[in-house]
Amino acid sequence: MLLGLVPDDTELLTALTTELGKGCEVGVSTPLAASTQVSEAARQAQLAVARAHEAGVPLMRYGTDRCDGGFLRAASRTPGSWSAVPSAR
């Protein structure tokens, strides 16, 4: 898995998915802010890329997949919801 920090630019992300080629999915976290933890953004991107793979699409933004039944959006707001996700530490 490759993690990158890039501007939140749809055209750039689309070009990236094209360059990576077939079979490579891109997951995008919510935009980083001064108070955002990079580890949380990495988790969001990992969840988004997993959903992209499941949905068979090259690009998925965290929290925008309507097929998830609201899980990704709810998990980001529910205390302790990440306990089922293994830590990368």
C-alpha positions, 0 to 999 in steps of 0.5 A, spaced: 500 500 500 502 506 498 500 512 502 501 519 499 499 526 501 496 530 495 491 536 494 484 535 494 483 536 486 478 531 483 482 532 476 489 530 479 486 524 483 483 522 476 489 522 473 493 518 478 488 513 478 489 513 470 496 513 471 496 507 476 492 503 471 487 497 471 486 493 478 489 499 482 484 503 487 485 510 490 482 511 497 481 518 499 480 521 506 477 527 508 481 533 507 486 534 512 486 540 517 490 543 522 487 539 528 486 532 523 491 526 525 494 523 520 493 516 522 486 518 522 486 520 515 490 514 513 485 509 516 480 513 512 483 512 506 484 505 507 477 504 508 475 508 502 480 504 498 477 497 500 470 500 498 473 502 492 475 495 491 469 492 493 465 496 488 469 495 482 471 503 482 478 506 481 477 512 486 473 512 492 472 518 497 471 516 504 464 517 507 461 518 500 459 511 498 452 510 498 452 503 498 455 502 505 449 503 509 452 509 512 457 505 516 463 509 514 460 516 516 457 513 522 464 510 524 467 516 524 463 520 529 462 514 534 466 513 540 470 507 540 468 505 533 475 504 531 476 498 536 474 493 530 479 496 526 486 493 527 492 498 528 498 499 524 502 501 530 
